[in-house]
Amino acid sequence: MSQRTALSEALRTGPFHHALRTAVAARGLALERVRHRLAQRGVRVSVTSLSYWQSGIRRPERAESLRAVRALEDVLELPAHSLSRLLVPRTTPDRPPARSYQYLMEPAAALETLLTELGSPADGGLHTVVHYERVRIGEACELLAHDSQHVVRAHRDGVDRYVAIHHGDPGCDVERVRVRAADNCRVGRVRRHQESGVVVAELLFDGRLRAGDTALLGYGFDDGSGPPSGEYVRGFPFGGGQYVLQAAFAPTTLPVRCRRFEQPTQGAPQQAVAELLLNGRGTVHFVEETVRPGLLGIAWDWS
């Protein structure tokens, strides 16, 4: 694909950060040069802001930022409104509310650092329709793996990846954690933070989604490096969608008690606690019909 064709396609489909990055590359301008030409037009924007805009970490939203985008169209010799139109949100009616990761997990700062390294926007442009997750606990009571079948829907144009998160038990070795892409995606960049036990991984789609499109992903994380585990918790920064969590235990090492719980924030008392019956195959599960921002999990006792 020629550079001109790539630019035309980026301006047509977005998202904004991809179109801006493609336009800057097509003109062969360093960001400092772009900043200088904007300043000549009376528009003050830092190189850091330009970098954040073209990586998707931030979007221009304030009036002066939107004025800068219109000036960028002139600097980059683009058609009028070709960038600014990509900032008009195309959302589905059921776009979910949000809650910061700092309320959902203790190592929130580490997680947000890893997401920034991947240039991942706050919500990734996706929300969950239904998520079925199966956790496997080994004979040594350790978290062996968790596998997901996950249907997501885009609430803006141009989404081409989902960022999956693994938070291992204290003392796990993130270098031993492996990411698997099973269905309709492939593994992209992976980032790890040993002290917090967090691993984040890009799962790349075969193409870009438009607002309203859905994708069905199959993926998983293999761990097995941590100490005996007593619970599995999933944090939800966004509400909406259905979540099913199943915990499967080794037949030789079964817990004596299992319960489902929820928490509005990490560290808060467990709420809506309900006993779960371990079936003959050594599994328990629960279904959350409509997820709210917060945490959901299964806890178990070994004795």
N, C-alpha and C positions, 0 to 999 in steps of 0.2 A: 504494500500500500504506500503510495507516495505521501510526502509530508503534507501536500495541499489537500489530498483526499482525507488523510487522517484528521486534519484540522476541521475540514468541512463536516465530517462525521461527528467529531467531538462537539462542535457548536450546535449540531442538530440534536444530539441525544443527551449531552451533558455527561455526568453532573458538572456543576460549575467548576469545581477544583480541577477536574480532568481537562475541561475545555481551556481553562486559564493556563494550566501547565503546558498543554499542547501548543497554544498560541504563542507563549513565550519562547518555547523551543523552536517553533517554525520561524520566528523572527530573528532567532539567534542572539537574543539580548540577555545579558546577565541581569539579575534582579537589581543590582545597584544602578545599572544603566536605566532600567525601567523606573526606578525611584527618582532618578535625576530628571528624566523627561516629564514625569508627573509634576515634579517641583517647578519645572519651567512653565507649567500650565496653572500654577498656583495651588496645586493639590499636594498635601503633605501626607505621605504614607511611609512607614518604616519598612526596611528590607525584611525584618522579622514578620511583620504583618503580611507582606506579600508572600513570604515563604509559607506561612500558616494557611493563607487562602488557597495556594496552589497544591498544598498537601491534604487539604480537607480537614485540618485540625480545627479551623475556625471558618466561619462564613461572614462576609460583609453584611451587617444588619443596620448599623446606625446611619443616619442621614449623610454624614460626611464620608462614610465608607461607600455608600451607594453612589455618591458623587464621584468618588475615586474610580469605581468600576466603569462609569460612563467615560471617564477620562482614559481609562485603560483601553477601551475600545478604539479610541483615537490613536493612542500611542502604539498599539499593536496592529493598527491598520485593519481593524475588523468592521464588519457592518454594524450600523447603529443598533443598539439593544440586543446584540447577539450574545453578550455575556450577561447583561442585567436580566434578560428574560429567564435565564436559568436559575435565578434566585427567587423567582416566584414559586412558592411551595405548591407542588401537586401532591396533595395528600388524599388518602382514602378516608372516609368518614370515621372509621374506627381506629385512627391512629391513637396509640395508648398514651396515658400519662407516664411521667418519668420520676425516678428517684435516684439520687446520686449513689455511686458505689460506696462512698464513705459510710453510708448507713447500712450497707449490706455485708461488708466483709472487713475484717481487721486490717489486712494488708492492702487497703484501697489505694494508697499512694503508689505502691509498687505496681499494682495492676494498671493504674492510669498512666504510669510511666511507660509500661510495655505497650499499651494501646497507642500512646503518642508516637513511640518508635515505629509502629506500623502505619502511622498516619490515619488511624481509624477515627472517624467522627464519633460523637457521643453515642448515637443510636445505630450507626451503621446503615441507616436507611431501611431497616427491616424490623418487622415485629412478628411475633409467634402466632401461628394459627393453631397448631397442635404440636406438642413435644412429648414423645414417648422416650423415657430414659430408663435403662436397665443397669443397675450397679451390681458388680460381682465381688463377693467377699471370699477370700481364700481360706485354706485350712489353718493358716497361722493367724486368722482373724484380720488379715490385712486387706486394704482396698486394692483388688487386683486390676479392675478396669471399670469404665462406664461407657456404655454404647447408646447412641441416640438415633432415633428416626424423627426428623424435625421438619415440619412444614412451616415455611416463613413466607411473608408477603411484603413486597416492597411498598413503601409509602412515599417514594420519590423516584424519579427516573435515573437510570444509569448505574444501578447497584450491581456489582459484579463479584461480591464476596461476602462471606459471613465469618465473623471472628469468634471462635469457640474458646472457652475458658476452662481450665482444669485447676482446681485448688486442692493440692494433696494434703494429707494429714501431717501434723507437726513432725519433723524429722525425716520426711521423705527426701529422696534424691531426684531433683527435677531433671538431671542429665539422663536418668534412666527412663523417664517418661517418654513414651512413643505415641505419636498421633497417627490415626488411621482414617483414611477417606474411603468409605465403603460404596456409597451410591451418589451419583450425580454431582460430584465435586472432586477436587484434587487438592492436596496439601500445598500451600504456599509457604510464606515465611513463618517461622516459629521463634518465639522469644521466651526466655526462662528467667526466673528470679529465685535463686536458691533459698535465700533467707525466709521468704514468705511462702515458698512451695507453690508458686503460681506459674503456670504455663499458658501462653495464649498462642493460637494458631489460626492462620488464614485458611479458609476453605474456599477455593476459587470455583466460580461457576464457569460453564462453557460459553456464556455470553452475558450481556447486560440485561437486567430486568428493567421494565418500565413500571411506573406507579400502578399498583394493583395486581401485577404479576406475582405468581407464587412459585416456589421452588421446594422440592422434596430432597432433603439431604440425609445421607447416612454416614455417620462418623463415630469415632471413639478415641479414648485415651487408655493406654496400657500403663499401669503404674507398678504396684506390688513392692514398692521400696520403703513403705512407711511402717510404723508400729501398728499394733492391734487397733482397729478402728471401732468407734462406738456410735457413729452417726454419719449420715450423708446429707448435706444441705445444699440446696440450689437457691441462689439469689436472683431476684427478678427486679431489675431497675425499671421495667415497664410492665404495666398491667395489660390484661387482655389475653385471649387464647386459652387453650386447654393444656394441662400438664398432667402426665401420668408418670409416676415414679415406682419402679419395682426394684426391690433388693433381693438378690439371690445368694444364698449361703451354701458353702461346701457341705455336702451331706454328712461329713464326719465331724463338722464343727458348727453346731446350730446354737443360736441364741436362745435364752429362756424367756425373753420378753421383747416385743417390738411395739413401737408406737409412732404414730404420725403426729407432726406438730407444725406450727407456723410461728413466725416472729415478725413484727413490723420492722424491726431494725436489729442488727447484730448486737448481742449483749442484753437484749430485752428478754423478759421472762417468756417462756414458751406458752403459746396460746392454742386453743382448739385442739388440745391433746386427745388422741383417740387410740385405743388399743388396736393392734393389727394382728390378725390370726395367721400364724405360720402354717402354710399348707403342707401337704405330703411331699411336695417337690422342693421344700426348703425355700419358698419365696413368700414375700409379702408385697403388697402394693396399695397405693391409693390413687384416686382420680380427683383432680381439682378442675371443676368445670370452667370456671372463669378466674384466671390468676389476677391477683392484685399485687402492686409493688410491695416487695418484702422478701421474706425467706420461707421456704417450705422444705421439709425434710423428714427423714425416718431415723429414729434412734433405736438402739437395741442394747440389751444387757446380756453379758456372757455368763453371769452367775447371780 
